[in-house]
Amino acid sequence: MTDAFHSIAARSSVPLFIFGDHSSDHIPNEFEGLGLSAQDRARHIAVDIGTEGVIRALCHDFGCGGHLAGVSRLVIDCNRDLAARGLIASESDGSLISGNQNLSKTQRQIRIDKFYTPYHDALGDAIESCSKATSDPLIISIHSFTPQLRGGDKRPIEIGFLVKADPDSARAAMAEFSTISINYNVGYNEPYSAWDLNHTVDVHVTARGLRHLNIEIRQDLITTARQQAHMADILSRVIGPVMRRQPVAPRPY
C-alpha cells in the first residue's frame, strides 16, 4: 500500500477490472489539508463520494481485480493529462484551494513523481496483466458526481455513462438496466462528455482496444455503506451480462 494507489487483488479469472481515479479523500499530512475546511475536504471537489465502497463491493462480488486512487483529486487529478489546467486545481466549485496557489514547477513535479506517475504506472500494469490473463476483459471506470454545482442547474441523470470509443458496451449496459426493476434515471452523462474528460480510459483502456464502461453515479445515491452495497448489487446485475456478451471491437476515435 502506498499513498499513490491501493490495489485490489483478483481472486478469480473473471474477465473484469474496475478502477476509480477519484476514490480517495486522503490529503497527506505534508500538505496541511491544502488549507481547506473539513467540510470542503468532504465535498465532491475532493473525492468522488461513495465510489471506493462501490468498487470494493463489486470487486468482492465478482472476484476481480481493482485499482483505487490513494490521494484526493485536489492533491493531483489522475484523470487529467499532465498539460491540463485542472491537473492541480487552484479553485473548484466555488472553493479556493489555498494550498494549490502559485505552486512552483518543482512543487508540481514532486506531486507528479510521488502520486500521479506511480498511480498510472501501476494501473497500466494491472490492466495489461488482466488483458493477458483473461479473454477480452471488460474494464470499468467508476466516478460519482454532485447533484448540483453551486449556481448550476440540477442534473437529472442519476446513473450516467460517458461514451467515446466503445458505445456498444454502453448501449448494452443501458439495455440491461431496462430489464431490472429500478427507479433510477439512467442515460448518457450530461453535461460532461468523454470527449473532454476521459484521460485515464483513453490512455490505459482505449489504447489497448479493450471493451469498457465509464460509469457516473450521483453521489447522494451512494453516500452510506448501505447505499454503496445496494448500488453494487444493482450494477453487478448490469455488468455481468455485458461482460459475458459477444464482444464488438471498440471503434477508433
Secondary structure as a PSIPRED ss2 file (coil, helix, strand):
# PSIPRED VFORMAT (PSIPRED V4.0)

   1 M C   1.000  0.000  0.000
   2 T C   1.000  0.000  0.000
   3 D C   1.000  0.000  0.000
   4 A C   1.000  0.000  0.000
   5 F E   0.000  0.000  1.000
   6 H E   0.000  0.000  1.000
   7 S E   0.000  0.000  1.000
   8 I E   0.000  0.000  1.000
   9 A C   1.000  0.000  0.000
  10 A C   1.000  0.000  0.000
  11 R C   1.000  0.000  0.000
  12 S C   1.000  0.000  0.000
  13 S C   1.000  0.000  0.000
  14 V C   1.000  0.000  0.000
  15 P C   1.000  0.000  0.000
  16 L E   0.000  0.000  1.000
  17 F E   0.000  0.000  1.000
  18 I E   0.000  0.000  1.000
  19 F E   0.000  0.000  1.000
  20 G E   0.000  0.000  1.000
  21 D C   1.000  0.000  0.000
  22 H C   1.000  0.000  0.000
  23 S C   1.000  0.000  0.000
  24 S C   1.000  0.000  0.000
  25 D C   1.000  0.000  0.000
  26 H C   1.000  0.000  0.000
  27 I C   1.000  0.000  0.000
  28 P C   1.000  0.000  0.000
  29 N H   0.000  1.000  0.000
  30 E H   0.000  1.000  0.000
  31 F H   0.000  1.000  0.000
  32 E H   0.000  1.000  0.000
  33 G H   0.000  1.000  0.000
  34 L H   0.000  1.000  0.000
  35 G H   0.000  1.000  0.000
  36 L C   1.000  0.000  0.000
  37 S C   1.000  0.000  0.000
  38 A H   0.000  1.000  0.000
  39 Q H   0.000  1.000  0.000
  40 D H   0.000  1.000  0.000
  41 R H   0.000  1.000  0.000
  42 A C   1.000  0.000  0.000
  43 R C   1.000  0.000  0.000
  44 H C   1.000  0.000  0.000
  45 I C   1.000  0.000  0.000
  46 A C   1.000  0.000  0.000
  47 V C   1.000  0.000  0.000
  48 D C   1.000  0.000  0.000
  49 I C   1.000  0.000  0.000
  50 G C   1.000  0.000  0.000
  51 T H   0.000  1.000  0.000
  52 E H   0.000  1.000  0.000
  53 G H   0.000  1.000  0.000
  54 V H   0.000  1.000  0.000
  55 I H   0.000  1.000  0.000
  56 R H   0.000  1.000  0.000
  57 A H   0.000  1.000  0.000
  58 L H   0.000  1.000  0.000
  59 C H   0.000  1.000  0.000
  60 H H   0.000  1.000  0.000
  61 D H   0.000  1.000  0.000
  62 F H   0.000  1.000  0.000
  63 G C   1.000  0.000  0.000
  64 C C   1.000  0.000  0.000
  65 G E   0.000  0.000  1.000
  66 G E   0.000  0.000  1.000
  67 H E   0.000  0.000  1.000
  68 L E   0.000  0.000  1.000
  69 A E   0.000  0.000  1.000
  70 G C   1.000  0.000  0.000
  71 V C   1.000  0.000  0.000
  72 S C   1.000  0.000  0.000
  73 R C   1.000  0.000  0.000
  74 L C   1.000  0.000  0.000
  75 V C   1.000  0.000  0.000
  76 I C   1.000  0.000  0.000
  77 D C   1.000  0.000  0.000
  78 C C   1.000  0.000  0.000
  79 N C   1.000  0.000  0.000
  80 R C   1.000  0.000  0.000
  81 D C   1.000  0.000  0.000
  82 L C   1.000  0.000  0.000
  83 A C   1.000  0.000  0.000
  84 A C   1.000  0.000  0.000
  85 R H   0.000  1.000  0.000
  86 G H   0.000  1.000  0.000
  87 L H   0.000  1.000  0.000
  88 I H   0.000  1.000  0.000
  89 A C   1.000  0.000  0.000
  90 S C   1.000  0.000  0.000
  91 E E   0.000  0.000  1.000
  92 S E   0.000  0.000  1.000
  93 D C   1.000  0.000  0.000
  94 G C   1.000  0.000  0.000
  95 S E   0.000  0.000  1.000
  96 L E   0.000  0.000  1.000
  97 I C   1.000  0.000  0.000
  98 S H   0.000  1.000  0.000
  99 G H   0.000  1.000  0.000
 100 N H   0.000  1.000  0.000
 101 Q C   1.000  0.000  0.000
 102 N C   1.000  0.000  0.000
 103 L C   1.000  0.000  0.000
 104 S C   1.000  0.000  0.000
 105 K H   0.000  1.000  0.000
 106 T H   0.000  1.000  0.000
 107 Q H   0.000  1.000  0.000
 108 R H   0.000  1.000  0.000
 109 Q H   0.000  1.000  0.000
 110 I H   0.000  1.000  0.000
 111 R H   0.000  1.000  0.000
 112 I H   0.000  1.000  0.000
 113 D H   0.000  1.000  0.000
 114 K H   0.000  1.000  0.000
 115 F H   0.000  1.000  0.000
 116 Y H   0.000  1.000  0.000
 117 T H   0.000  1.000  0.000
 118 P H   0.000  1.000  0.000
 119 Y H   0.000  1.000  0.000
 120 H H   0.000  1.000  0.000
 121 D H   0.000  1.000  0.000
 122 A H   0.000  1.000  0.000
 123 L H   0.000  1.000  0.000
 124 G H   0.000  1.000  0.000
 125 D H   0.000  1.000  0.000
 126 A H   0.000  1.000  0.000
 127 I H   0.000  1.000  0.000
 128 E H   0.000  1.000  0.000
 129 S H   0.000  1.000  0.000
 130 C H   0.000  1.000  0.000
 131 S H   0.000  1.000  0.000
 132 K H   0.000  1.000  0.000
 133 A H   0.000  1.000  0.000
 134 T C   1.000  0.000  0.000
 135 S C   1.000  0.000  0.000
 136 D C   1.000  0.000  0.000
 137 P C   1.000  0.000  0.000
 138 L E   0.000  0.000  1.000
 139 I E   0.000  0.000  1.000
 140 I E   0.000  0.000  1.000
 141 S E   0.000  0.000  1.000
 142 I E   0.000  0.000  1.000
 143 H E   0.000  0.000  1.000
 144 S E   0.000  0.000  1.000
 145 F E   0.000  0.000  1.000
 146 T C   1.000  0.000  0.000
 147 P C   1.000  0.000  0.000
 148 Q C   1.000  0.000  0.000
 149 L C   1.000  0.000  0.000
 150 R C   1.000  0.000  0.000
 151 G C   1.000  0.000  0.000
 152 G C   1.000  0.000  0.000
 153 D C   1.000  0.000  0.000
 154 K C   1.000  0.000  0.000
 155 R C   1.000  0.000  0.000
 156 P C   1.000  0.000  0.000
 157 I C   1.000  0.000  0.000
 158 E C   1.000  0.000  0.000
 159 I E   0.000  0.000  1.000
 160 G E   0.000  0.000  1.000
 161 F E   0.000  0.000  1.000
 162 L E   0.000  0.000  1.000
 163 V C   1.000  0.000  0.000
 164 K C   1.000  0.000  0.000
 165 A C   1.000  0.000  0.000
 166 D C   1.000  0.000  0.000
 167 P H   0.000  1.000  0.000
 168 D H   0.000  1.000  0.000
 169 S H   0.000  1.000  0.000
 170 A H   0.000  1.000  0.000
 171 R H   0.000  1.000  0.000
 172 A H   0.000  1.000  0.000
 173 A H   0.000  1.000  0.000
 174 M H   0.000  1.000  0.000
 175 A H   0.000  1.000  0.000
 176 E H   0.000  1.000  0.000
 177 F H   0.000  1.000  0.000
 178 S C   1.000  0.000  0.000
 179 T C   1.000  0.000  0.000
 180 I C   1.000  0.000  0.000
 181 S C   1.000  0.000  0.000
 182 I C   1.000  0.000  0.000
 183 N C   1.000  0.000  0.000
 184 Y C   1.000  0.000  0.000
 185 N C   1.000  0.000  0.000
 186 V E   0.000  0.000  1.000
 187 G E   0.000  0.000  1.000
 188 Y E   0.000  0.000  1.000
 189 N C   1.000  0.000  0.000
 190 E C   1.000  0.000  0.000
 191 P C   1.000  0.000  0.000
 192 Y C   1.000  0.000  0.000
 193 S C   1.000  0.000  0.000
 194 A C   1.000  0.000  0.000
 195 W C   1.000  0.000  0.000
 196 D C   1.000  0.000  0.000
 197 L C   1.000  0.000  0.000
 198 N C   1.000  0.000  0.000
 199 H H   0.000  1.000  0.000
 200 T H   0.000  1.000  0.000
 201 V H   0.000  1.000  0.000
 202 D H   0.000  1.000  0.000
 203 V H   0.000  1.000  0.000
 204 H H   0.000  1.000  0.000
 205 V C   1.000  0.000  0.000
 206 T H   0.000  1.000  0.000
 207 A H   0.000  1.000  0.000
 208 R H   0.000  1.000  0.000
 209 G C   1.000  0.000  0.000
 210 L C   1.000  0.000  0.000
 211 R E   0.000  0.000  1.000
 212 H E   0.000  0.000  1.000
 213 L E   0.000  0.000  1.000
 214 N E   0.000  0.000  1.000
 215 I E   0.000  0.000  1.000
 216 E E   0.000  0.000  1.000
 217 I E   0.000  0.000  1.000
 218 R E   0.000  0.000  1.000
 219 Q H   0.000  1.000  0.000
 220 D H   0.000  1.000  0.000
 221 L H   0.000  1.000  0.000
 222 I C   1.000  0.000  0.000
 223 T C   1.000  0.000  0.000
 224 T C   1.000  0.000  0.000
 225 A H   0.000  1.000  0.000
 226 R H   0.000  1.000  0.000
 227 Q H   0.000  1.000  0.000
 228 Q H   0.000  1.000  0.000
 229 A H   0.000  1.000  0.000
 230 H H   0.000  1.000  0.000
 231 M H   0.000  1.000  0.000
 232 A H   0.000  1.000  0.000
 233 D H   0.000  1.000  0.000
 234 I H   0.000  1.000  0.000
 235 L H   0.000  1.000  0.000
 236 S H   0.000  1.000  0.000
 237 R H   0.000  1.000  0.000
 238 V H   0.000  1.000  0.000
 239 I H   0.000  1.000  0.000
 240 G H   0.000  1.000  0.000
 241 P H   0.000  1.000  0.000
 242 V H   0.000  1.000  0.000
 243 M H   0.000  1.000  0.000
 244 R H   0.000  1.000  0.000
 245 R C   1.000  0.000  0.000
 246 Q C   1.000  0.000  0.000
 247 P C   1.000  0.000  0.000
 248 V C   1.000  0.000  0.000
 249 A C   1.000  0.000  0.000
 250 P C   1.000  0.000  0.000
 251 R C   1.000  0.000  0.000
 252 P C   1.000  0.000  0.000
 253 Y C   1.000  0.000  0.000
